[in-house]
Amino acid sequence: MSDVVNSERIPNNVHLSDDKRLQRALEAWQPNYLQWWREMGPSGFQEDQVFLRTAISVDTDGWANFDYVKMPDYRWGIFLADQVPDRTIGFGDDFGKPVWQQVPGEHRNTLRRLIVTQGDTEPASVEQQRMLGHSCPSVYDLRNLFQVNVEEGRHLWAMVYLLQSYFGRDGREEAEALLQRRSGDPDKPRMLGAFNEPCTDWLSFFFFTYFTDRDGKFQLLALAESGFDPLARTTRFMLTEEAHHMFVGETGILRVVERTAGEMAAKKLEHPEDVRRLGLIDLPTMQKYLNLWYSLSLDLFGGEISSNAASFFASGLKGRAKEEQFEDHRALTGTYAMDVPKDGALERQDVPLRNAMNEVLRDAYVEDCQRGVDKWNRAIAAHGIPFELTLPSRRFHRHIGIYAGVRADPKGELLTAAEWEAKKAQWLPSDADRAYVRSLMTKPIFDPKHMANWISAPKQGIKGRPVDFEYVRHSEA
């Protein structure tokens, strides 16, 4: 196991003190990061003591410490998974050759773009969620929000380390730019669409952490296969933290489902309006929010047919999730069948496999998403409610790839522009839906023993503490 130094200004296991130039560069960036955090991190909670998990090791048996900390004092560190001896490139044209410890000149620009794109998502989600604390459904959920936020901040540190360590002046400039873009800003937005979408209510937050953070999981799995070993090691450890973010989303939606379905069964309610009269979130509205965040997250994988994806794979920069499960690691001869829009209809085409690598990764993502949806549906069925949440077609509400501009219903049936406009409010949250959901979340719950009406309590607390533990010591001004 690699040695971890927690006594330094920047905790790390990369021997940062041995590289004074890099150490000075990162310590110069640190105040700018903290300024960004105070300006764009959780609003109104910077002085509160929060019971947080902090990475202190890459050992799977004891990698984190739990204790109270003010978020600006959180120990954001740089941690890489331990190096695999004699590791070789697992895919592409250089399959079987030793991995790179330095950036190959011919791949410099492409690798930098991959790292910057991943890095840009991390502060973006913090910015999207910065006001959610003021409508938290419980202290338990408030703490989970802050845990997600500080770990997204640490993931930004992970990408900035790679930029500053391996890309010289260009990397330093990119690291500064990561702090200058803003989610939703019309002049300097974040790089990817889903990370500019407003996330101003907790139903959106739970679907975001379930679907959008799950995209992050699969992007990290693909980058963990990279022939550039420092990137692979960085993303492998990030995956350890990412699991909690998806847990927050999956269990958050499950608790909303449980609360609604339970009351529907107990009071024999059938119509959404009856559910809303009780101050609960009706199941059709949950489906609309699911449709929105799932479709936005599908876009994050990129185009279904992509020369960039082919190049990333061929060059050994970005592979498939869990590449070892595939038989052919060069993918020179295979094809992928997909429905391609043509002249107002869909035509089945066989696409060269390398050009379909985004879709291969999306396949694994969709399968993983379905597991959580199945769990939510089992909870609904357990209360005897005849309703199922469903993942919409990949053609629904897309803005990237071959289905961008294609109008399709959730089943994937193509529509005219007029049909789409007439029916889209049945499938996506309307202004009225958003207003209703926000109306349930106008006041935060700061008493650890209380829970908002629209969500059930979790089955257990965090790290052996009870659900009603004081996870956040909040002082109201």
Phi, psi and omega in degrees: 000139180288149181285138178249131177251109180260355183275346182281167179303323177241104178303141184195163171234031183244018180055047185300325182293344178280344181241087187297325179297313180293319180299317179296320181297316180289323178290333174286329179283331186304314179298325178293322176297314181296324176296316176301316182300316181292327181278322190240356175280191184308123186277124174091005185231014188292336182261002182278148174275124185238136179280097190241154172270129179236129178294129178232358186196168171249011176283124185297339182275345183195055189272351186224154175242141178248127178191169177284139177203145169284137187302319177297341179266003180302142184270081176289119184238176180245114184228129174245141174300155182299146180292137177271119182301137174058030179295142179239162178293129191264005184195169174081194186293334181259022181309130177091349179276159179300144176293163182264134173265344173236164183283121174296136184306321184289344181249007187303307184294321182292316178297319178299319180295319178297317182290318179296318180297315176296316181298326183293333181290333188291304177292334182300315183292326176298316180296319180300327190256009192294336182261358187293334180302333183282001176224026187297140179281346178191165176292325176303312181291324178300315178298319180296321175302312183292327176297315176301315183298311183293329179284329171296324175298319178295324178294327173297316176302321181298317180288324179293324175303313180297317181296314184286330184280326191240356185233015170056220184299319178301318180296320179296320178294321178294323179297321177292321181295331178297336178268355185259330176289158182222137178300126177079358180290127182292336183264327181220066183286168171291165194284330186245143190303313183299337183269007170248000180282135177300138176231078193249007176219164188284335175295318175297318180300315181294319178291325177299311183290334176282310186270312187284320174293334176290324170303316178303319177303313185285328173296319179294321177299320180291319179287334177294345176271355189303146174288344174276100193298320178300324176292316179299316182291323178297312185288331178298320179285325177302326180298329178300318180282326185299331183302322180295324182298317179290327175300318179300317180292312184297313182285331177297311178295321179301320180290324176293316178299313181301316182297312182293310183296322179297316179289325176300317180290316184295323184254007177055051179266144179236326188263141179306322181296325177294322177295317182294328179298338177270004181074031180247167178264117182289154185297319177300325177292321175301319179298321179297316179294322175301313180302319182294304188286330176293314182292321176297323181286327175301323180299332185294344179281347180091187184293147178296323177246112192220120174289330177296314179300320178298318181292318178302317182290312181302322184278353181079021183270323184214120184257202173266152176301129179055057184307330184297342182281350180267149181276318184260109184267359176258329176054044181272335188243342185288165176229166178229123181274129178214157178272119184249129178297134178205120177054044176079007179225184179247132180240129179286125181229146173264115184258137176309135191302319181298324179287347182255016185297328175298322181287327175298316178293322179295324176304312181295323178296313181300317179298319180292320178300321185298330181299316179291320178299320177300320180295317178299319181292327176296323178293320177296314182295327181298336177266004177076023182268124182278070181211139176231132169283142182223148171283128178288167177302151176294346179275350186279128170054050181257147180235355181230142174092194187291343180261003175297128181086348175280133178260121183218151176276175183299341176273355178094002179286133183288144182233160169280167178299320181294319179296319179298312181298324182288332190245351189298331179291345174283340190244337181236153181301127175276172176301322180293320177298314181297319180296320179296312181300316179296328181295338178279349192233041184274339182234134178285152174256105182257355176275118184302339183270358182249159179219141178301152185297330191273001183220144178276162178288150174292160181287333180208162180272203188249130175053046176080357178276156178288164180301323184269021175294153180277078184291333177231123176267091188262131175253110180285130182288000000 
